[in-house]
Amino acid sequence: MGLTNNDIFKKLRVAHKLRDDDIVQICALVDFKVTKSELGAIFRKEDHPKYVECGDQFLRNFLNGLIIHLRGPMPGKGEKVKGENNSDS
């Protein structure tokens, strides 16, 4: 049996040492609203009565927010990327 979205989310949380507040802020970076109680339900054990499966959309939004959190926002078209060599000079 492979990893579930919940397993992946839990592993990312531990690997990046994220707290619930951090995850809420990361999701806000991509305009995805999540509450601490929703996170608590996702991080519960599967046999818990209030366990909730982490859907694909939830995980996708978190990953997109995590990219912005770690790398910064993508530059707009025509903007120079920091550290990029420019051959015009």
PyMOL Python script that loads the backbone (N, CA, C, O; Angstrom):
from pymol import cmd

cmd.read_pdbstr("""\
ATOM      1  N   MET A   1       0.847  -1.178   0.000  1.00  0.00           N
ATOM      2  CA  MET A   1       0.000   0.000   0.000  1.00  0.00           C
ATOM      3  C   MET A   1       0.893   1.242   0.000  1.00  0.00           C
ATOM      4  O   MET A   1       1.858   1.313   0.760  1.00  0.00           O
ATOM      5  N   GLY A   2       0.571   2.217  -0.850  1.00  0.00           N
ATOM      6  CA  GLY A   2       1.361   3.436  -0.966  1.00  0.00           C
ATOM      7  C   GLY A   2       1.001   4.456   0.099  1.00  0.00           C
ATOM      8  O   GLY A   2       0.175   4.211   0.979  1.00  0.00           O
ATOM      9  N   LEU A   3       1.637   5.590  -0.008  1.00  0.00           N
ATOM     10  CA  LEU A   3       1.368   6.681   0.923  1.00  0.00           C
ATOM     11  C   LEU A   3       0.086   7.406   0.538  1.00  0.00           C
ATOM     12  O   LEU A   3      -0.210   7.592  -0.643  1.00  0.00           O
ATOM     13  N   THR A   4      -0.660   7.809   1.544  1.00  0.00           N
ATOM     14  CA  THR A   4      -1.855   8.613   1.301  1.00  0.00           C
ATOM     15  C   THR A   4      -1.457  10.091   1.320  1.00  0.00           C
ATOM     16  O   THR A   4      -0.346  10.437   1.722  1.00  0.00           O
ATOM     17  N   ASN A   5      -2.367  10.949   0.887  1.00  0.00           N
ATOM     18  CA  ASN A   5      -2.123  12.392   0.958  1.00  0.00           C
ATOM     19  C   ASN A   5      -1.871  12.822   2.402  1.00  0.00           C
ATOM     20  O   ASN A   5      -1.052  13.704   2.663  1.00  0.00           O
ATOM     21  N   ASN A   6      -2.585  12.190   3.338  1.00  0.00           N
ATOM     22  CA  ASN A   6      -2.383  12.514   4.753  1.00  0.00           C
ATOM     23  C   ASN A   6      -0.958  12.177   5.185  1.00  0.00           C
ATOM     24  O   ASN A   6      -0.326  12.954   5.900  1.00  0.00           O
ATOM     25  N   ASP A   7      -0.452  11.018   4.750  1.00  0.00           N
ATOM     26  CA  ASP A   7       0.914  10.617   5.095  1.00  0.00           C
ATOM     27  C   ASP A   7       1.929  11.611   4.538  1.00  0.00           C
ATOM     28  O   ASP A   7       2.867  12.004   5.231  1.00  0.00           O
ATOM     29  N   ILE A   8       1.737  12.012   3.293  1.00  0.00           N
ATOM     30  CA  ILE A   8       2.659  12.962   2.653  1.00  0.00           C
ATOM     31  C   ILE A   8       2.624  14.293   3.391  1.00  0.00           C
ATOM     32  O   ILE A   8       3.667  14.886   3.665  1.00  0.00           O
ATOM     33  N   PHE A   9       1.418  14.757   3.712  1.00  0.00           N
ATOM     34  CA  PHE A   9       1.260  16.024   4.422  1.00  0.00           C
ATOM     35  C   PHE A   9       1.951  15.971   5.788  1.00  0.00           C
ATOM     36  O   PHE A   9       2.638  16.917   6.174  1.00  0.00           O
ATOM     37  N   LYS A  10       1.769  14.869   6.517  1.00  0.00           N
ATOM     38  CA  LYS A  10       2.403  14.705   7.828  1.00  0.00           C
ATOM     39  C   LYS A  10       3.926  14.715   7.710  1.00  0.00           C
ATOM     40  O   LYS A  10       4.611  15.345   8.516  1.00  0.00           O
ATOM     41  N   LYS A  11       4.449  14.018   6.706  1.00  0.00           N
ATOM     42  CA  LYS A  11       5.901  13.950   6.521  1.00  0.00           C
ATOM     43  C   LYS A  11       6.482  15.315   6.166  1.00  0.00           C
ATOM     44  O   LYS A  11       7.558  15.673   6.644  1.00  0.00           O
ATOM     45  N   LEU A  12       5.782  16.073   5.336  1.00  0.00           N
ATOM     46  CA  LEU A  12       6.237  17.426   4.992  1.00  0.00           C
ATOM     47  C   LEU A  12       6.203  18.336   6.219  1.00  0.00           C
ATOM     48  O   LEU A  12       7.094  19.160   6.424  1.00  0.00           O
ATOM     49  N   ARG A  13       5.166  18.171   7.023  1.00  0.00           N
ATOM     50  CA  ARG A  13       5.043  18.978   8.245  1.00  0.00           C
ATOM     51  C   ARG A  13       6.237  18.727   9.169  1.00  0.00           C
ATOM     52  O   ARG A  13       6.822  19.671   9.699  1.00  0.00           O
ATOM     53  N   VAL A  14       6.590  17.476   9.358  1.00  0.00           N
ATOM     54  CA  VAL A  14       7.710  17.127  10.235  1.00  0.00           C
ATOM     55  C   VAL A  14       9.044  17.560   9.625  1.00  0.00           C
ATOM     56  O   VAL A  14       9.896  18.120  10.314  1.00  0.00           O
ATOM     57  N   ALA A  15       9.217  17.298   8.325  1.00  0.00           N
ATOM     58  CA  ALA A  15      10.481  17.612   7.660  1.00  0.00           C
ATOM     59  C   ALA A  15      10.785  19.110   7.693  1.00  0.00           C
ATOM     60  O   ALA A  15      11.942  19.507   7.832  1.00  0.00           O
ATOM     61  N   HIS A  16       9.755  19.937   7.567  1.00  0.00           N
ATOM     62  CA  HIS A  16       9.951  21.387   7.553  1.00  0.00           C
ATOM     63  C   HIS A  16       9.688  22.026   8.907  1.00  0.00           C
ATOM     64  O   HIS A  16       9.726  23.250   9.038  1.00  0.00           O
ATOM     65  N   LYS A  17       9.420  21.201   9.915  1.00  0.00           N
ATOM     66  CA  LYS A  17       9.182  21.664  11.284  1.00  0.00           C
ATOM     67  C   LYS A  17       8.104  22.746  11.332  1.00  0.00           C
ATOM     68  O   LYS A  17       8.302  23.819  11.901  1.00  0.00           O
ATOM     69  N   LEU A  18       6.960  22.437  10.722  1.00  0.00           N
ATOM     70  CA  LEU A  18       5.864  23.397  10.627  1.00  0.00           C
ATOM     71  C   LEU A  18       4.850  23.189  11.741  1.00  0.00           C
ATOM     72  O   LEU A  18       4.516  22.059  12.098  1.00  0.00           O
ATOM     73  N   ARG A  19       4.372  24.287  12.275  1.00  0.00           N
ATOM     74  CA  ARG A  19       3.295  24.252  13.252  1.00  0.00           C
ATOM     75  C   ARG A  19       1.993  24.563  12.524  1.00  0.00           C
ATOM     76  O   ARG A  19       2.008  24.944  11.353  1.00  0.00           O
ATOM     77  N   ASP A  20       0.882  24.402  13.208  1.00  0.00           N
ATOM     78  CA  ASP A  20      -0.414  24.682  12.584  1.00  0.00           C
ATOM     79  C   ASP A  20      -0.485  26.119  12.071  1.00  0.00           C
ATOM     80  O   ASP A  20      -0.984  26.361  10.972  1.00  0.00           O
ATOM     81  N   ASP A  21       0.013  27.073  12.863  1.00  0.00           N
ATOM     82  CA  ASP A  21       0.004  28.482  12.439  1.00  0.00           C
ATOM     83  C   ASP A  21       0.791  28.669  11.149  1.00  0.00           C
ATOM     84  O   ASP A  21       0.377  29.422  10.267  1.00  0.00           O
ATOM     85  N   ASP A  22       1.930  27.981  11.040  1.00  0.00           N
ATOM     86  CA  ASP A  22       2.750  28.076   9.833  1.00  0.00           C
ATOM     87  C   ASP A  22       1.983  27.555   8.619  1.00  0.00           C
ATOM     88  O   ASP A  22       2.017  28.161   7.548  1.00  0.00           O
ATOM     89  N   ILE A  23       1.300  26.442   8.791  1.00  0.00           N
ATOM     90  CA  ILE A  23       0.560  25.835   7.684  1.00  0.00           C
ATOM     91  C   ILE A  23      -0.597  26.739   7.255  1.00  0.00           C
ATOM     92  O   ILE A  23      -0.866  26.876   6.062  1.00  0.00           O
ATOM     93  N   VAL A  24      -1.281  27.355   8.218  1.00  0.00           N
ATOM     94  CA  VAL A  24      -2.364  28.286   7.899  1.00  0.00           C
ATOM     95  C   VAL A  24      -1.815  29.458   7.083  1.00  0.00           C
ATOM     96  O   VAL A  24      -2.437  29.875   6.105  1.00  0.00           O
ATOM     97  N   GLN A  25      -0.650  29.995   7.479  1.00  0.00           N
ATOM     98  CA  GLN A  25      -0.038  31.106   6.749  1.00  0.00           C
ATOM     99  C   GLN A  25       0.433  30.679   5.363  1.00  0.00           C
ATOM    100  O   GLN A  25       0.295  31.438   4.403  1.00  0.00           O
ATOM    101  N   ILE A  26       0.981  29.485   5.248  1.00  0.00           N
ATOM    102  CA  ILE A  26       1.443  28.981   3.949  1.00  0.00           C
ATOM    103  C   ILE A  26       0.263  28.826   2.998  1.00  0.00           C
ATOM    104  O   ILE A  26       0.363  29.193   1.827  1.00  0.00           O
ATOM    105  N   CYS A  27      -0.839  28.295   3.479  1.00  0.00           N
ATOM    106  CA  CYS A  27      -2.024  28.144   2.633  1.00  0.00           C
ATOM    107  C   CYS A  27      -2.590  29.507   2.235  1.00  0.00           C
ATOM    108  O   CYS A  27      -3.128  29.663   1.139  1.00  0.00           O
ATOM    109  N   ALA A  28      -2.470  30.487   3.121  1.00  0.00           N
ATOM    110  CA  ALA A  28      -2.953  31.837   2.813  1.00  0.00           C
ATOM    111  C   ALA A  28      -2.160  32.466   1.663  1.00  0.00           C
ATOM    112  O   ALA A  28      -2.683  33.332   0.963  1.00  0.00           O
ATOM    113  N   LEU A  29      -0.924  32.051   1.461  1.00  0.00           N
ATOM    114  CA  LEU A  29      -0.107  32.586   0.367  1.00  0.00           C
ATOM    115  C   LEU A  29      -0.720  32.300  -0.999  1.00  0.00           C
ATOM    116  O   LEU A  29      -0.461  33.029  -1.957  1.00  0.00           O
ATOM    117  N   VAL A  30      -1.524  31.256  -1.097  1.00  0.00           N
ATOM    118  CA  VAL A  30      -2.195  30.915  -2.358  1.00  0.00           C
ATOM    119  C   VAL A  30      -3.709  31.110  -2.225  1.00  0.00           C
ATOM    120  O   VAL A  30      -4.489  30.490  -2.948  1.00  0.00           O
ATOM    121  N   ASP A  31      -4.111  31.973  -1.298  1.00  0.00           N
ATOM    122  CA  ASP A  31      -5.521  32.294  -1.061  1.00  0.00           C
ATOM    123  C   ASP A  31      -6.369  31.058  -0.784  1.00  0.00           C
ATOM    124  O   ASP A  31      -7.504  30.947  -1.249  1.00  0.00           O
ATOM    125  N   PHE A  32      -5.798  30.133  -0.019  1.00  0.00           N
ATOM    126  CA  PHE A  32      -6.513  28.918   0.380  1.00  0.00           C
ATOM    127  C   PHE A  32      -6.699  28.984   1.888  1.00  0.00           C
ATOM    128  O   PHE A  32      -5.730  28.924   2.645  1.00  0.00           O
ATOM    129  N   LYS A  33      -7.951  29.108   2.319  1.00  0.00           N
ATOM    130  CA  LYS A  33      -8.229  29.256   3.743  1.00  0.00           C
ATOM    131  C   LYS A  33      -8.398  27.894   4.397  1.00  0.00           C
ATOM    132  O   LYS A  33      -9.144  27.037   3.923  1.00  0.00           O
ATOM    133  N   VAL A  34      -7.685  27.724   5.494  1.00  0.00           N
ATOM    134  CA  VAL A  34      -7.759  26.481   6.257  1.00  0.00           C
ATOM    135  C   VAL A  34      -7.712  26.852   7.742  1.00  0.00           C
ATOM    136  O   VAL A  34      -7.037  27.805   8.130  1.00  0.00           O
ATOM    137  N   THR A  35      -8.428  26.100   8.556  1.00  0.00           N
ATOM    138  CA  THR A  35      -8.442  26.369   9.995  1.00  0.00           C
ATOM    139  C   THR A  35      -7.597  25.334  10.730  1.00  0.00           C
ATOM    140  O   THR A  35      -7.271  24.275  10.194  1.00  0.00           O
ATOM    141  N   LYS A  36      -7.255  25.667  11.956  1.00  0.00           N
ATOM    142  CA  LYS A  36      -6.474  24.737  12.772  1.00  0.00           C
ATOM    143  C   LYS A  36      -7.266  23.465  13.060  1.00  0.00           C
ATOM    144  O   LYS A  36      -6.686  22.382  13.151  1.00  0.00           O
ATOM    145  N   SER A  37      -8.577  23.584  13.202  1.00  0.00           N
ATOM    146  CA  SER A  37      -9.381  22.386  13.478  1.00  0.00           C
ATOM    147  C   SER A  37      -9.407  21.459  12.261  1.00  0.00           C
ATOM    148  O   SER A  37      -9.424  20.238  12.416  1.00  0.00           O
ATOM    149  N   GLU A  38      -9.410  22.029  11.050  1.00  0.00           N
ATOM    150  CA  GLU A  38      -9.329  21.194   9.848  1.00  0.00           C
ATOM    151  C   GLU A  38      -7.993  20.466   9.801  1.00  0.00           C
ATOM    152  O   GLU A  38      -7.929  19.291   9.441  1.00  0.00           O
ATOM    153  N   LEU A  39      -6.932  21.169  10.165  1.00  0.00           N
ATOM    154  CA  LEU A  39      -5.609  20.536  10.187  1.00  0.00           C
ATOM    155  C   LEU A  39      -5.568  19.422  11.221  1.00  0.00           C
ATOM    156  O   LEU A  39      -5.006  18.355  10.971  1.00  0.00           O
ATOM    157  N   GLY A  40      -6.166  19.670  12.387  1.00  0.00           N
ATOM    158  CA  GLY A  40      -6.200  18.652  13.427  1.00  0.00           C
ATOM    159  C   GLY A  40      -6.883  17.379  12.953  1.00  0.00           C
ATOM    160  O   GLY A  40      -6.446  16.276  13.283  1.00  0.00           O
ATOM    161  N   ALA A  41      -7.950  17.527  12.182  1.00  0.00           N
ATOM    162  CA  ALA A  41      -8.675  16.361  11.664  1.00  0.00           C
ATOM    163  C   ALA A  41      -7.828  15.605  10.642  1.00  0.00           C
ATOM    164  O   ALA A  41      -7.873  14.377  10.579  1.00  0.00           O
ATOM    165  N   ILE A  42      -7.063  16.336   9.849  1.00  0.00           N
ATOM    166  CA  ILE A  42      -6.217  15.689   8.835  1.00  0.00           C
ATOM    167  C   ILE A  42      -5.056  14.944   9.489  1.00  0.00           C
ATOM    168  O   ILE A  42      -4.659  13.879   9.016  1.00  0.00           O
ATOM    169  N   PHE A  43      -4.514  15.493  10.564  1.00  0.00           N
ATOM    170  CA  PHE A  43      -3.355  14.886  11.205  1.00  0.00           C
ATOM    171  C   PHE A  43      -3.708  13.798  12.224  1.00  0.00           C
ATOM    172  O   PHE A  43      -2.809  13.235  12.848  1.00  0.00           O
ATOM    173  N   ARG A  44      -4.980  13.496  12.403  1.00  0.00           N
ATOM    174  CA  ARG A  44      -5.388  12.416  13.320  1.00  0.00           C
ATOM    175  C   ARG A  44      -5.081  11.044  12.723  1.00  0.00           C
ATOM    176  O   ARG A  44      -4.816  10.914  11.528  1.00  0.00           O
ATOM    177  N   LYS A  45      -5.121  10.034  13.577  1.00  0.00           N
ATOM    178  CA  LYS A  45      -4.953   8.663  13.092  1.00  0.00           C
ATOM    179  C   LYS A  45      -6.204   8.245  12.327  1.00  0.00           C
ATOM    180  O   LYS A  45      -7.300   8.741  12.588  1.00  0.00           O
ATOM    181  N   GLU A  46      -6.025   7.326  11.380  1.00  0.00           N
ATOM    182  CA  GLU A  46      -7.138   6.905  10.519  1.00  0.00           C
ATOM    183  C   GLU A  46      -8.308   6.305  11.284  1.00  0.00           C
ATOM    184  O   GLU A  46      -9.451   6.401  10.837  1.00  0.00           O
ATOM    185  N   ASP A  47      -8.043   5.687  12.429  1.00  0.00           N
ATOM    186  CA  ASP A  47      -9.126   5.046  13.173  1.00  0.00           C
ATOM    187  C   ASP A  47      -9.862   6.007  14.113  1.00  0.00           C
ATOM    188  O   ASP A  47     -10.813   5.605  14.785  1.00  0.00           O
ATOM    189  N   HIS A  48      -9.433   7.265  14.165  1.00  0.00           N
ATOM    190  CA  HIS A  48     -10.099   8.265  15.009  1.00  0.00           C
ATOM    191  C   HIS A  48     -11.431   8.659  14.368  1.00  0.00           C
ATOM    192  O   HIS A  48     -11.505   8.803  13.148  1.00  0.00           O
ATOM    193  N   PRO A  49     -12.485   8.834  15.174  1.00  0.00           N
ATOM    194  CA  PRO A  49     -13.800   9.164  14.600  1.00  0.00           C
ATOM    195  C   PRO A  49     -13.842  10.501  13.841  1.00  0.00           C
ATOM    196  O   PRO A  49     -14.668  10.665  12.942  1.00  0.00           O
ATOM    197  N   LYS A  50     -12.981  11.444  14.181  1.00  0.00           N
ATOM    198  CA  LYS A  50     -12.990  12.747  13.503  1.00  0.00           C
ATOM    199  C   LYS A  50     -11.885  12.880  12.460  1.00  0.00           C
ATOM    200  O   LYS A  50     -11.556  13.990  12.042  1.00  0.00           O
ATOM    201  N   TYR A  51     -11.319  11.771  12.044  1.00  0.00           N
ATOM    202  CA  TYR A  51     -10.298  11.751  10.998  1.00  0.00           C
ATOM    203  C   TYR A  51     -10.903  12.212   9.673  1.00  0.00           C
ATOM    204  O   TYR A  51     -12.027  11.838   9.337  1.00  0.00           O
ATOM    205  N   VAL A  52     -10.159  13.025   8.924  1.00  0.00           N
ATOM    206  CA  VAL A  52     -10.594  13.497   7.608  1.00  0.00           C
ATOM    207  C   VAL A  52      -9.480  13.210   6.612  1.00  0.00           C
ATOM    208  O   VAL A  52      -8.307  13.455   6.894  1.00  0.00           O
ATOM    209  N   GLU A  53      -9.853  12.688   5.446  1.00  0.00           N
ATOM    210  CA  GLU A  53      -8.857  12.447   4.406  1.00  0.00           C
ATOM    211  C   GLU A  53      -8.430  13.774   3.799  1.00  0.00           C
ATOM    212  O   GLU A  53      -9.249  14.669   3.591  1.00  0.00           O
ATOM    213  N   CYS A  54      -7.143  13.888   3.520  1.00  0.00           N
ATOM    214  CA  CYS A  54      -6.597  15.068   2.866  1.00  0.00           C
ATOM    215  C   CYS A  54      -6.817  14.897   1.366  1.00  0.00           C
ATOM    216  O   CYS A  54      -6.265  13.988   0.746  1.00  0.00           O
ATOM    217  N   GLY A  55      -7.612  15.761   0.804  1.00  0.00           N
ATOM    218  CA  GLY A  55      -7.920  15.664  -0.616  1.00  0.00           C
ATOM    219  C   GLY A  55      -6.772  16.166  -1.489  1.00  0.00           C
ATOM    220  O   GLY A  55      -5.844  16.816  -1.008  1.00  0.00           O
ATOM    221  N   ASP A  56      -6.855  15.851  -2.773  1.00  0.00           N
ATOM    222  CA  ASP A  56      -5.833  16.273  -3.723  1.00  0.00           C
ATOM    223  C   ASP A  56      -5.732  17.798  -3.799  1.00  0.00           C
ATOM    224  O   ASP A  56      -4.631  18.346  -3.843  1.00  0.00           O
ATOM    225  N   GLN A  57      -6.874  18.479  -3.815  1.00  0.00           N
ATOM    226  CA  GLN A  57      -6.872  19.940  -3.910  1.00  0.00           C
ATOM    227  C   GLN A  57      -6.206  20.560  -2.678  1.00  0.00           C
ATOM    228  O   GLN A  57      -5.438  21.516  -2.793  1.00  0.00           O
ATOM    229  N   PHE A  58      -6.501  20.015  -1.518  1.00  0.00           N
ATOM    230  CA  PHE A  58      -5.919  20.528  -0.279  1.00  0.00           C
ATOM    231  C   PHE A  58      -4.398  20.396  -0.326  1.00  0.00           C
ATOM    232  O   PHE A  58      -3.677  21.354  -0.051  1.00  0.00           O
ATOM    233  N   LEU A  59      -3.921  19.214  -0.674  1.00  0.00           N
ATOM    234  CA  LEU A  59      -2.486  18.972  -0.721  1.00  0.00           C
ATOM    235  C   LEU A  59      -1.824  19.828  -1.806  1.00  0.00           C
ATOM    236  O   LEU A  59      -0.740  20.369  -1.592  1.00  0.00           O
ATOM    237  N   ARG A  60      -2.472  19.950  -2.963  1.00  0.00           N
ATOM    238  CA  ARG A  60      -1.927  20.758  -4.060  1.00  0.00           C
ATOM    239  C   ARG A  60      -1.776  22.220  -3.641  1.00  0.00           C
ATOM    240  O   ARG A  60      -0.746  22.839  -3.909  1.00  0.00           O
ATOM    241  N   ASN A  61      -2.795  22.772  -2.989  1.00  0.00           N
ATOM    242  CA  ASN A  61      -2.717  24.161  -2.536  1.00  0.00           C
ATOM    243  C   ASN A  61      -1.627  24.340  -1.484  1.00  0.00           C
ATOM    244  O   ASN A  61      -0.903  25.336  -1.496  1.00  0.00           O
ATOM    245  N   PHE A  62      -1.512  23.374  -0.577  1.00  0.00           N
ATOM    246  CA  PHE A  62      -0.449  23.460   0.424  1.00  0.00           C
ATOM    247  C   PHE A  62       0.926  23.425  -0.237  1.00  0.00           C
ATOM    248  O   PHE A  62       1.807  24.203   0.127  1.00  0.00           O
ATOM    249  N   LEU A  63       1.115  22.530  -1.202  1.00  0.00           N
ATOM    250  CA  LEU A  63       2.410  22.433  -1.883  1.00  0.00           C
ATOM    251  C   LEU A  63       2.737  23.705  -2.649  1.00  0.00           C
ATOM    252  O   LEU A  63       3.882  24.157  -2.631  1.00  0.00           O
ATOM    253  N   ASN A  64       1.751  24.290  -3.321  1.00  0.00           N
ATOM    254  CA  ASN A  64       1.977  25.550  -4.025  1.00  0.00           C
ATOM    255  C   ASN A  64       2.347  26.666  -3.050  1.00  0.00           C
ATOM    256  O   ASN A  64       3.221  27.484  -3.341  1.00  0.00           O
ATOM    257  N   GLY A  65       1.684  26.700  -1.897  1.00  0.00           N
ATOM    258  CA  GLY A  65       2.018  27.680  -0.865  1.00  0.00           C
ATOM    259  C   GLY A  65       3.398  27.436  -0.280  1.00  0.00           C
ATOM    260  O   GLY A  65       4.126  28.382   0.020  1.00  0.00           O
ATOM    261  N   LEU A  66       3.758  26.178  -0.119  1.00  0.00           N
ATOM    262  CA  LEU A  66       5.073  25.837   0.430  1.00  0.00           C
ATOM    263  C   LEU A  66       6.189  26.287  -0.517  1.00  0.00           C
ATOM    264  O   LEU A  66       7.239  26.744  -0.067  1.00  0.00           O
ATOM    265  N   ILE A  67       5.963  26.159  -1.811  1.00  0.00           N
ATOM    266  CA  ILE A  67       6.950  26.625  -2.796  1.00  0.00           C
ATOM    267  C   ILE A  67       7.160  28.128  -2.642  1.00  0.00           C
ATOM    268  O   ILE A  67       8.297  28.601  -2.620  1.00  0.00           O
ATOM    269  N   ILE A  68       6.066  28.875  -2.536  1.00  0.00           N
ATOM    270  CA  ILE A  68       6.175  30.322  -2.364  1.00  0.00           C
ATOM    271  C   ILE A  68       6.858  30.641  -1.040  1.00  0.00           C
ATOM    272  O   ILE A  68       7.688  31.547  -0.972  1.00  0.00           O
ATOM    273  N   HIS A  69       6.519  29.913  -0.006  1.00  0.00           N
ATOM    274  CA  HIS A  69       7.111  30.122   1.324  1.00  0.00           C
ATOM    275  C   HIS A  69       8.626  29.904   1.298  1.00  0.00           C
ATOM    276  O   HIS A  69       9.379  30.655   1.918  1.00  0.00           O
ATOM    277  N   LEU A  70       9.062  28.880   0.580  1.00  0.00           N
ATOM    278  CA  LEU A  70      10.483  28.534   0.563  1.00  0.00           C
ATOM    279  C   LEU A  70      11.286  29.327  -0.467  1.00  0.00           C
ATOM    280  O   LEU A  70      12.421  29.712  -0.187  1.00  0.00           O
ATOM    281  N   ARG A  71      10.731  29.578  -1.638  1.00  0.00           N
ATOM    282  CA  ARG A  71      11.458  30.236  -2.732  1.00  0.00           C
ATOM    283  C   ARG A  71      11.098  31.692  -2.934  1.00  0.00           C
ATOM    284  O   ARG A  71      11.891  32.460  -3.478  1.00  0.00           O
ATOM    285  N   GLY A  72       9.912  32.077  -2.501  1.00  0.00           N
ATOM    286  CA  GLY A  72       9.401  33.403  -2.788  1.00  0.00           C
ATOM    287  C   GLY A  72       8.469  33.337  -3.985  1.00  0.00           C
ATOM    288  O   GLY A  72       8.425  32.327  -4.686  1.00  0.00           O
ATOM    289  N   PRO A  73       7.723  34.412  -4.222  1.00  0.00           N
ATOM    290  CA  PRO A  73       6.771  34.401  -5.336  1.00  0.00           C
ATOM    291  C   PRO A  73       7.475  34.380  -6.683  1.00  0.00           C
ATOM    292  O   PRO A  73       8.611  34.837  -6.810  1.00  0.00           O
ATOM    293  N   MET A  74       6.793  33.845  -7.682  1.00  0.00           N
ATOM    294  CA  MET A  74       7.353  33.815  -9.036  1.00  0.00           C
ATOM    295  C   MET A  74       7.396  35.240  -9.582  1.00  0.00           C
ATOM    296  O   MET A  74       6.467  36.018  -9.364  1.00  0.00           O
ATOM    297  N   PRO A  75       8.468  35.582 -10.288  1.00  0.00           N
ATOM    298  CA  PRO A  75       8.521  36.916 -10.881  1.00  0.00           C
ATOM    299  C   PRO A  75       7.512  37.023 -12.017  1.00  0.00           C
ATOM    300  O   PRO A  75       7.198  36.035 -12.680  1.00  0.00           O
ATOM    301  N   GLY A  76       7.014  38.227 -12.230  1.00  0.00           N
ATOM    302  CA  GLY A  76       6.094  38.451 -13.334  1.00  0.00           C
ATOM    303  C   GLY A  76       6.834  38.398 -14.657  1.00  0.00           C
ATOM    304  O   GLY A  76       8.064  38.355 -14.689  1.00  0.00           O
ATOM    305  N   LYS A  77       6.092  38.400 -15.731  1.00  0.00           N
ATOM    306  CA  LYS A  77       6.721  38.360 -17.050  1.00  0.00           C
ATOM    307  C   LYS A  77       7.543  39.632 -17.246  1.00  0.00           C
ATOM    308  O   LYS A  77       7.088  40.736 -16.944  1.00  0.00           O
ATOM    309  N   GLY A  78       8.742  39.457 -17.748  1.00  0.00           N
ATOM    310  CA  GLY A  78       9.629  40.590 -18.012  1.00  0.00           C
ATOM    311  C   GLY A  78      10.475  41.003 -16.826  1.00  0.00           C
ATOM    312  O   GLY A  78      11.403  41.796 -16.985  1.00  0.00           O
ATOM    313  N   GLU A  79      10.180  40.482 -15.625  1.00  0.00           N
ATOM    314  CA  GLU A  79      10.986  40.802 -14.451  1.00  0.00           C
ATOM    315  C   GLU A  79      12.222  39.924 -14.439  1.00  0.00           C
ATOM    316  O   GLU A  79      12.187  38.770 -14.867  1.00  0.00           O
ATOM    317  N   LYS A  80      13.322  40.487 -13.941  1.00  0.00           N
ATOM    318  CA  LYS A  80      14.561  39.718 -13.840  1.00  0.00           C
ATOM    319  C   LYS A  80      14.521  38.865 -12.584  1.00  0.00           C
ATOM    320  O   LYS A  80      14.027  39.287 -11.538  1.00  0.00           O
ATOM    321  N   VAL A  81      15.045  37.669 -12.709  1.00  0.00           N
ATOM    322  CA  VAL A  81      15.144  36.753 -11.575  1.00  0.00           C
ATOM    323  C   VAL A  81      16.440  37.067 -10.848  1.00  0.00           C
ATOM    324  O   VAL A  81      17.485  37.231 -11.477  1.00  0.00           O
ATOM    325  N   LYS A  82      16.376  37.149  -9.540  1.00  0.00           N
ATOM    326  CA  LYS A  82      17.554  37.442  -8.733  1.00  0.00           C
ATOM    327  C   LYS A  82      18.628  36.394  -8.966  1.00  0.00           C
ATOM    328  O   LYS A  82      18.364  35.196  -8.863  1.00  0.00           O
ATOM    329  N   GLY A  83      19.844  36.842  -9.282  1.00  0.00           N
ATOM    330  CA  GLY A  83      20.955  35.920  -9.492  1.00  0.00           C
ATOM    331  C   GLY A  83      21.054  35.408 -10.915  1.00  0.00           C
ATOM    332  O   GLY A  83      21.956  34.630 -11.228  1.00  0.00           O
ATOM    333  N   GLU A  84      20.148  35.825 -11.782  1.00  0.00           N
ATOM    334  CA  GLU A  84      20.183  35.361 -13.173  1.00  0.00           C
ATOM    335  C   GLU A  84      21.183  36.193 -13.951  1.00  0.00           C
ATOM    336  O   GLU A  84      21.188  37.419 -13.845  1.00  0.00           O
ATOM    337  N   ASN A  85      22.039  35.533 -14.741  1.00  0.00           N
ATOM    338  CA  ASN A  85      23.012  36.229 -15.554  1.00  0.00           C
ATOM    339  C   ASN A  85      22.316  36.912 -16.715  1.00  0.00           C
ATOM    340  O   ASN A  85      21.456  36.328 -17.374  1.00  0.00           O
ATOM    341  N   ASN A  86      22.699  38.156 -16.956  1.00  0.00           N
ATOM    342  CA  ASN A  86      22.107  38.908 -18.037  1.00  0.00           C
ATOM    343  C   ASN A  86      23.175  39.143 -19.084  1.00  0.00           C
ATOM    344  O   ASN A  86      24.199  39.749 -18.771  1.00  0.00           O
ATOM    345  N   SER A  87      22.984  38.693 -20.311  1.00  0.00           N
ATOM    346  CA  SER A  87      23.991  38.786 -21.346  1.00  0.00           C
ATOM    347  C   SER A  87      24.034  40.160 -22.006  1.00  0.00           C
ATOM    348  O   SER A  87      24.878  40.391 -22.871  1.00  0.00           O
ATOM    349  N   ASP A  88      23.143  41.082 -21.620  1.00  0.00           N
ATOM    350  CA  ASP A  88      23.107  42.414 -22.196  1.00  0.00           C
ATOM    351  C   ASP A  88      24.227  43.294 -21.644  1.00  0.00           C
ATOM    352  O   ASP A  88      24.570  44.288 -22.284  1.00  0.00           O
ATOM    353  N   SER A  89      24.805  42.983 -20.506  1.00  0.00           N
ATOM    354  CA  SER A  89      25.812  43.837 -19.884  1.00  0.00           C
ATOM    355  C   SER A  89      27.158  43.702 -20.522  1.00  0.00           C
ATOM    356  O   SER A  89      28.109  44.362 -20.103  1.00  0.00           O
TER     357      SER A  89
END
""", "prot")
cmd.dss("prot")
cmd.show_as("cartoon", "prot")
cmd.util.cbc("prot")
cmd.orient("prot")
